[in-house]
Amino acid sequence: MNKATITRTRKQALTRKQALTIKQALEKIKTNIKTKINFSIDIDIILNIDYKNQNIPIRTAIPLPYGNGKKYKILALIEKEKRKELYNIKEKSIQIGYKKYIDQMKKRLIKFDIIIATPKTMQLVSQLGKILGPKGLMPNPFLGTVTNSPQKIINEILNGKIFLKSDRYGIIHSSIGRINFTNQQLISNIQFLINYLKRKKNNTLKGELIKKIYLSSTMGTSYLIKS
């Protein structure tokens, strides 16, 4: 069952339930966790986007106040003369290179969550559109992942920046933190994200951008949130 199907199933199961405050939902989610596993706290935001009429999807990068606790595997496709500036980043989750990784991706050997490129390396990366595009991995100057300052965007990711894209059903799925985050940290992240999206509303859109919001832990019960 794919993520969109799971989300729709959860939504249908909860339509008769009363919407909760963010704090109430978080308390229920944490109470239901019976193991010591540091599960992700996930948010599903159903947008007022009519994808059948080819409305432009939401795609953006957001600097969450407390990050989401996830360690992203980052690939920095950088030409040799620019790599020195990245060597002071001591993170095993970050790989730096160029052509050998291009060859691997041509064979569909992709083990990264985020790919960063410079304008120069994009000359080859752009040829991988059919491979990287469907996975949401194609570097994009709008999101800052095509840049002549790769160290800056990597530091932003390490400090909490996340990337969001609505799916073809007009739903945003994202991790918003971890079970071991305090409620106040999670609330701050969630409110920041909601307020950010409300400011992204298109002037041609009728009504509010956000229709419904659900919170859950990984594979846990989903709760409708008052928006």
N, C-alpha and C positions, 0 to 999 in steps of 0.2 A: 504494500500500500504506500503510495507516494505521499509527500508532505502535504500537498494541497488537499488530497482526499482525506487525510487524517484531520486536517483543520476543519473541513466542511462537516465531517462526522461529529467532531467535538462541538461545533457551532450548533448543529441540529439537536444535539443532546442537551444543550444548555439554554435553548430559546425560552423555556418556561421558567428558568431560574432568575432570581432577582440579581441585578447587577450589583457588584461589590465595589467598595473603594479600593484603591491600590493597596493600602495597608491591610485591609481585611483579606484580600486575595493572597497576599504574601504570607500572612499568618497561617492561612489554611494550607498553602503549598508547603510551608516548612513543617507544619504539624503532621502532614501526611508522609513525610520522608522518614522511613524507619531504618535507614542504613547510614553509614558514615561516608557514603560516596558524595563527593562535592558536585552534585548535579548542576546543570545549567538552568537558569531561569529564562524561559523563552517568551517572546511576545509575538502575537499574530495580530496585525492591524489590517482590517478590511477597509479598503478605500472606496470612495465614490468615483470609481473609474470604470467607464464602459469600454472594456477592451475590445468588444465586438465592433465598435465604431472607430477602432484604431486610435483611441486616446493615447497621448504620450505617457509612458509609464514613469513612475517616480524612480529616479536613480541618483543617489547622492552619497556623500561621505560626511559622517557626523562625528565630532569629537566628544564622546560621552565623558561626563565629569569623572567617572570612576572606571572607565573601560568596561569590558564585559568578562574579563578574567580568562579569555581564551588566548592561548599561545598560537599565533598564526605562523604557518610555514611560508616564508616570503622568499621569492626568487627575484634578485636584482640583476637584470640583464644590462650590464654596464660595459662600455668599451674600456680597454686596459688603462688608458690615461686618466680615467676618472675613478678608478677603483680604490686608490690610496685613501681617499676621504672616508671610505666605509670601513676600513680595517680597524678602526677604534670601536666599532660596534661589536661587543662581545656577546653575541647571541647565536647559539647553535642552530636556531630555527631559521636563520637567514643564510641563503646561499648566493654567492656572487659569481657571475661568469657571463658567458655570451653564447658563442657558436656551439659548444658541446651541448648546451641545454636546448638550443634550437633544434639540433638533430634529435635529441631525446623526445621533444614534443612532437616532432614530425612522425615519430613512432607511437605517439599518444601515450608516452610515459610521463605522466604529469602527477606530481606529488605535492603540489603547492596550493595554498589557499589564496595567495595574492601574488601577482606578478607586476613588477615595476620595470619600466624601460626608460631609456633616454631617447630623444628625437633621433639620434644617430642609429641606435640599435633597432628602432621601430621599422627601419627599412626592411629588415628580415622578419621581424615579429608580425608585421602586418600581413604577411603571407600565410599566417596560421589562423586567420579569422574563422575558418570553418571548424577548426579544432577548439580554439580558445573561446570563441564567441558564445556557443551554446552552454559552456560551463561558467560563463560570467567572469572569465579570467583575462579577457583582452585589456591590456593597459589603455587608459583613457585620460587624455589631458584635462578633461573637465573634472575628473575625480582626483587629479594630481598624481596619477600613477604613470604618466608620461611626463618626465621632468628632467631638467638639467641639474636639479638639486636633489638627487635620490636620498641623501642622508636626511634631509628635512622631512620627507614624507615617511621614511622608515621610523624616524623618531616619533612622529605624530601617531603612527600605528602602535608603536610600543607604549605610548602614553595614553591610549584609549580610543583612537579614531577607528570607526567601523564603517563598512560600506554596505549600503542598502539598495535593493532593487525590487520593485513590485513584480510579482509573477504575472502570468497571462490571465489570471483570474482577478487581478487588482488587489492582491494580498501581499503584504510585507511580512516576512518571517525573519526573526533575528533573535540571537541570544542577547540578553540585556544585563547579565550578571551571573553570579553563582550563589549557591545556597549559603556559603560562608560569608557573603556580603551582608552588612547590616541592612536592616529595613530602610534606614534613611539613605544609604548609598543607592539601593535599588530604586527607591522612590525618586531620588534626584535624577538618576539615569532615565527612568521612564518618563518623568515630567519633561525633562529636557528634550527627549525624542518627540513626544507628542506636540510640544510647543513649536519645535523646529518644523515638523510636518505641517502644522496649521499655517505657518508662514509661507509654506511652499504652494499654497492653494492657487490654482490658475483662475484668473479673473473670469474666464468663460464657463467655469464650473458652476452648476446649479446646486445650491446647498453646501453643506460642510464637506471637506475633503475626507475626513475620517468618519466611517459609518459605525464600526464596532471594533473593540479591542479585547483580546483575550490574553490571559497570563497562565503559564503552566510551568512545571518542571519537566525535565526530559522524560518523555513517556508517561507523564503524570496527568492528573485531571486538569482540565482547562476551565478557567473562571472568567466570566464576562465582567468587564470593568466599566465603571461609570466614566464616560468621556465628556 
